[in-house]
Amino acid sequence: MKNQTNIVKPRKIRPEVFQKILSDYDLRKKIADETDNRETAVYNWAYRESDKVLNYFVINVIKKHTGWPDSKIFQKSKTKTQAVKC
């Protein structure tokens, strides 16, 4: 699998992205080819909602295949003021 160095703040993937991977064979195949894994491994990542989907190369394949911007792929992060509310 192609490795990356995390130089950006980690973000959380939206559940819709995992559902898209589970339901779209062509997308899974492209991700598998890009990461040198089997299509079933990619399916398992999506099923388990694995952090492996956060890989830079996987995100680029998802963007190219779906045309989705970052806002549709990643969940909005909570700011400190939102997290402190009681």
N, C-alpha and C positions, 0 to 999 in steps of 0.2 A: 504494500500500500504506500502511496506517496505520502510522505510526512511533511509536516509544516511546523514552523515555529510560531507559537501564539504571541503576536505582538500587539493584538488589539484586545479590548475588553471582551471577555466571553459573553456571548448572548444566548438566549434560549430560542429554540426553533418552535414555530407555531405547530399545533397539532394537525392543521390542514396540510402542511408539507409532508408529514409522515403519512397521512392518508393518501396523498397524491403518489408518493413513492410506492405504497402498497397496491394501488389500483392501476398504475401506469407501467406496463412491462417495458416499453421502449425507454422510459426514463431510468428504470432500474438497470437495464442493459447498458445504457450510456455511462451510468455511475460505476458499474462493475468494470467496464472497459477502462475507464479513466483511473480507477484505483487498483487495478490488477487483482480484483476479487471476483468471486462467482456471484451470479445474479441472486442466488438463494441467500448468500451472506448479506447482500444489500437489503433483501426482503426482511431478514431477521433484524438488521439494524433498525429498520423502520418499525417493525412490530414491537421491538423492545424500547423504542424511542431512545436509541443509543446516542451518545455524544459523538460517535464517529461520523455522524451526519454533519457535524460542525466543521469538518475538514474543508479547507479552502477550495480544494479541487472539486469536492462534492457540491459545495454551494455554487460554484461557477457553472457546473453542469446543470443544476436545477434552474439557475437564472437563464441560461441559454435555451433550455428546453421549454420552459414555461413562459418566459418573458416577464416573470414576476420581479418587482423591485425589492429591495431589502425590507421595506416596511411590510410587505406581504409574507416574507419568509421568517423574519425575526419578530418576537414579541417585544412590546415596548418595555423597557426596563423601568423599574420603579425608582423614582428619585428619593432622596433621603427624607424629604418632607412628606411624601406619600407613604413611605414605610413607617414613619413615626406616628401617624394618625391613630388615635385610639377610639 
